[in-house]
Amino acid sequence: MSELIFEVTRECDGGFVAECLTESIVTEADTWEVLRLNVREVVKGYYFDAPEKAPDSIHLHLLCESPENGRDLDARLERMRSGNEVSLDAARKLHDTLSEQGL
C-alpha cells in the first residue's frame, strides 16, 4: 500500500498550508474542509500522467507548535523525512486520513 504524508501548518491569517514530505506537492486553503479537498485535487493532478502510481491513502498531519512541544515536533518531522521514524500510531493525534476510495 502506498501513501503520502502531508505536514500541515496553520498560517498567521488562520489558513492552512499542506506540504507533502516525499513529493513536491504543496497546497493551501482557508479552512480544514477546503484543504482536504485541495489536497485530493492536487494529488490527482500530480499523478495525472501516471495514475497507477497514485497513493492508496493520504495522511494530513497538523503540526501544533507551542513553546513546550515545538522542538519535539521538529525533531520528529526530521526523523520522518530521513526515514528513521514513520509511526502512524504515534502520529494519529496529528493526522486526518483521506482515502481516494473513501472520500
PyMOL commands that set and color helices and strands:
alter all, ss='L'
color gray80, all
select helices_A, chain A and resi 32-46+51-53+70-82+88-94
alter helices_A, ss='H'
color red, helices_A
select strands_A, chain A and resi 3-10+16-20+26-29+57-62+95-99
alter strands_A, ss='S'
color yellow, strands_A
deselect
rebuild
show_as cartoon
